[in-house]
Amino acid sequence: MPKIHDVLLSEYGAASSIPSPVNRLMTDFAIGFRDGRDINLGVGYVNERTIPHRTIQLACEQVLSNPQKYRAALNYGGAQGSPNLIASLRRFYIENRIGGITEQTLNGHDIVIGANGATSLLESITHVLPTGIALTADPMYYIYCNDLERKGFEVIAIPEDSEGLDTQRLKSKLAALDDEKAAIRFFYVVTVNNPTCTILSNNRKRELVDIVTQLSYEVGRKIPLFFDNAYSDLVHDGTVEPLVSALRYDELGIVYEVGTLSKILAPGLRIGYLIGTKGLLLDSIIQRTSDIGFSAPLINQEIASYLLDHGIEAQIEKVNNGYQQKAKQVKTWMVELLGDNIEECRGGSAGFYFYLTLANVATGSASDFFKFLTRTTGQETIDGPADCQHPKVIYIPGEHCVHPNGDMVEVGKRQLRISYGFEELPQIHTALKLMKSAIAYSADISKNSRSV
Ligand SMILES: Cc1ncc(COP(=O)(O)O)c(C=O)c1O
């Protein structure tokens, strides 16, 4: 037989043929997952109980029985998105003054609906902007940053503090970039960060808009600043100052806000949207959406429009009450069980993640802590018998959340993201007790290895 090479892939194809470390981790865990026994604090899934199943069913019936308003809901939709949904989103923002947005704020702006959630809009950005430098906060939204790097972007991650991306450090970084600033393509900032759930303060947001405005003038071209608001409707701590939309601070027309209905309604609807100044960038995103199969399934868009017009405010309140209670309880248990070992704890006011820095305990996938929790120590006393292993717990190690070339690599080795979204409280309690044991186990191992 003549020799034949395998399929010739593009650089992106070749990079994508290897699953990302987090994908590998989650797939390995999902393969042997035992319902009712293993505990998944790793996934970013929303809590099933926050999804209004019955109301969605009702909305579907209403849409299909009202073809005058919801025209041809089971047919193809347009590339920009359903006019009903776009009108409902406008109403939702303006009537509820979300982020202080008024009719005037949205003048000259448009809303476009993604093909498949906010994710598809973020992905579209990677196609319509040339490769170059993308700046974000560290820890970073690893899913998107991994995509950016496979597409050939250079991601520069600036550490965040308790108010979000540290603008002093950003200024120093920009100064150090010098002529390379010309290679900056865009900024991507998650307003309630994933993985940390740190809320970007309004001051920081304004400062960021100012910095990127100045930078745009300096390089002589508008540099887009994308704010990802995936969790901004999930601020459940009443003491937090109301978040102001960055559109309110934008004079140059460089701010774009990405939103999603995944966290307040249902990820399965796959409704994400982008709000920004009308013009080249939005036009190119709309064309890109058309290229990949049009905006989200029209039936889903119409259902979402109906839900936004009928009781979305009460739904958001219900979702937030649920997460607020969970956050408080989980925080209490964390202090009780892991207290002395927690050096820093972020999150608890918004979204559904806590991001912990442990004192002296490594959390990476080669660590004893991780091996204890995933029952891969190789010791039967810890892992349990091969045919009936003890309960396993998965979380996202900090090593995957911090940028590998950034300033947080060392501390990232002692960090972890835990989600209180998907699992219910009793399971989370069990998981935290197991984490306490895992800390004791890893302390024992390192004591023994020192004494050898
Ligand atoms: C920061 C961030 N952006 C976007 C998304 C995805 O949103 P969607 O479900 O609309 O694709 C997520 C999902 O977890 C997220 O954490």
The ligand as an SDF file (V2000), in Angstrom:
LIG
                    3D

 16 16  0  0  0  0  0  0  0  0999 V2000
  -18.2740   34.5320   31.0290 C   0  0  0  0  0  0  0  0  0  0  0  0
  -19.2210   33.7360   30.1910 C   0  0  0  0  0  0  0  0  0  0  0  0
  -19.5650   34.1940   28.9850 N   0  0  0  0  0  0  0  0  0  0  0  0
  -20.4110   33.4990   28.1890 C   0  0  0  0  0  0  0  0  0  0  0  0
  -20.9450   32.2960   28.6090 C   0  0  0  0  0  0  0  0  0  0  0  0
  -21.8240   31.4990   27.6860 C   0  0  0  0  0  0  0  0  0  0  0  0
  -23.0850   32.0140   27.4970 O   0  0  0  0  0  0  0  0  0  0  0  0
  -24.0990   31.2860   26.5140 P   0  0  0  0  0  0  0  0  0  0  0  0
  -24.7500   30.1720   27.2470 O   0  0  0  0  0  0  0  0  0  0  0  0
  -25.0910   32.3760   26.1540 O   0  0  0  0  0  0  0  0  0  0  0  0
  -23.3510   30.8210   25.3130 O   0  0  0  0  0  0  0  0  0  0  0  0
  -20.6230   31.7980   29.8600 C   0  0  0  0  0  0  0  0  0  0  0  0
  -21.1820   30.5040   30.3100 C   0  0  0  0  0  0  0  0  0  0  0  0
  -20.8980   29.9640   31.3310 O   0  0  0  0  0  0  0  0  0  0  0  0
  -19.7350   32.5280   30.6690 C   0  0  0  0  0  0  0  0  0  0  0  0
  -19.3460   32.0590   31.8560 O   0  0  0  0  0  0  0  0  0  0  0  0
  1  2  1  0
  2  3  1  0
  2 15  2  0
  3  4  2  0
  4  5  1  0
  5  6  1  0
  5 12  2  0
  6  7  1  0
  7  8  1  0
  8  9  2  0
  8 10  1  0
  8 11  1  0
 12 13  1  0
 12 15  1  0
 13 14  2  0
 15 16  1  0
M  END
$$$$
